[in-house]
Amino acid sequence: MKLSVRMTLFNFVCLFALTMLVFLVLYGFSRKSILASEEEDIFRRSQVGGMRMMHGFMARGRTFPGDFLVGAWDNQTLQVVQNPWDLDPQIWKEGIIERDGEHFLFISIERSGEKYLLGKNVSTSIHSLERIRIVAWYLIPILAGLVLFIGYFLTEYWLKPLRELNRALYKMGSENLSSRFPVASTMDEIEELKLALNKMLHSFEQGYLIQKRFVSNVSHQLRTPLSSIIGYIQMLQRWGDENPKIRKEAIDAIEKTAQEMRELTENLLSLSRASQITEMTNIALEEVIKSIIEQWQKKNPQRLFRLLVNASPHLKISVDHLKILMDVLLDNAVKYSMKQIDIIINERSVTIRDYGPGIPAEIQNRLGERFLRGRNTVEKPGWGVGLSLAFEVAERLGWKLFFENVIPGPGLQVLIVFSSNQNGKSGAE
């Protein structure tokens, strides 16, 4: 069932119930007011004094209006004083009684130390109330229709902003994600929804542009090595059998290009893995870092990886993400520095220091962009994906990355600061 239908029915039920409640309250109040007025009339008229002959005898020296039913108590027994309506005394009691379609109202009063039961025919007032009630019941279908119309109007009024948002969202596509909803100064729920939608559209637009740029860059980066491979294959087909030197050169170039493409593929797969949820485990940071360094030392025996330990913390972190992050940063240090690489472990951080040229000034504010490479990296192998991967991993886990050129240089210092909620106890305690 559509929201508009549910809201219309809800408004109808609420408004109709409220209208009926108001009618019942007004009817009850009117009935009570009329009966109170009749009681007051009985009491007021009963106070009128004077001598009057009623049906051949005197009413104990005091008269009552002739249209009253009057009874007096004598030793707890009700004695009829006057009964102009010939109403059976057995049914006389305080309040409203009915006989043959007529209604009588009785009240008790005390005069000169004696108690009386006075009654009056109030059929006219009761019949007027009944006519009002009957007319109201006949008006119920008209009232229901009016309430239904009002409920529908209210529903359309309140849903109008949502319908406009819905129509605008239907018209949106990948080509017009830059459009935004105008937000009024009065911050009600609809305007808050517009703000949330604008924020969501901004995120979608940024993600779409990043994806578009990413696909474009990947296509561009893959086109060159693929063209190179095809060219060398054609060269092999033409002269490979006749010239062993050309054959070896082509095979070596194809192998190198294939390795570079494999590196790009692994980096792209790492980007995909970085968005996956991995288990957070309690680790001894020194042991994990030491095992990572040992692997890099085996792959690069000509280089020196020096581990400095200022603290031995135990943290609850993702080992897989830590390994991805360390591999990216150590790979950069190996590529751009020919000297030793220092890895320093502190209580809640790890620092990687190389002795290379550092970060060029023109890209210091753009670190993390995919396929971004500085002017000093042109001759170095790589695709410019590593740092974007490092920033994505750090952002996902709430870690912080700080890149600083060492002053005085040369060298680059990268600081990995772990999240404060990844508490652990230090091995030095």
Sequence and secondary structure as in RCSB ss.txt:
>XXXX:A:sequence
MKLSVRMTLFNFVCLFALTMLVFLVLYGFSRKSILASEEEDIFRRSQVGGMRMMHGFMARGRTFPGDFLVGAWDN
QTLQVVQNPWDLDPQIWKEGIIERDGEHFLFISIERSGEKYLLGKNVSTSIHSLERIRIVAWYLIPILAGLVLFI
GYFLTEYWLKPLRELNRALYKMGSENLSSRFPVASTMDEIEELKLALNKMLHSFEQGYLIQKRFVSNVSHQLRTP
LSSIIGYIQMLQRWGDENPKIRKEAIDAIEKTAQEMRELTENLLSLSRASQITEMTNIALEEVIKSIIEQWQKKN
PQRLFRLLVNASPHLKISVDHLKILMDVLLDNAVKYSMKQIDIIINERSVTIRDYGPGIPAEIQNRLGERFLRGR
NTVEKPGWGVGLSLAFEVAERLGWKLFFENVIPGPGLQVLIVFSSNQNGKSGAE
>XXXX:A:secstr
  HHHHHHHHHHHHHHHHHHHHHHHHHHHHHHHHHHHHHHHHHHHHT      BTTB STT    TTEEEEEEET
TEEEEEE TT   GGG  SEEEEETTEEEEEEEEEETTEEEEEEEE HHHHHHHHHHHHHHHHHHHHHHHHHHHH
HHHHHHHHHHHHHHHHHHHHH  TT TT      SS  HHHHHHHHHHHHHHHHHHHHHHHHHHHHHHHHHHHHH
HHHHHHHHHHIIIIITT HHHHHHHHHHHHHHHHHHHHHHHHHHHHHHHTS    EEEEHHHHHHHHHHHHHHH 
TTS EEEEES   EEEE HHHHHHHHHHHHHHHHHH SS EEEEE SSEEEEE  S    GGGGGGTT TT   G
GGTTS   S HHHHHHHHHHHHT EEEEEE SSSS EEEEEE  TTS    TT 
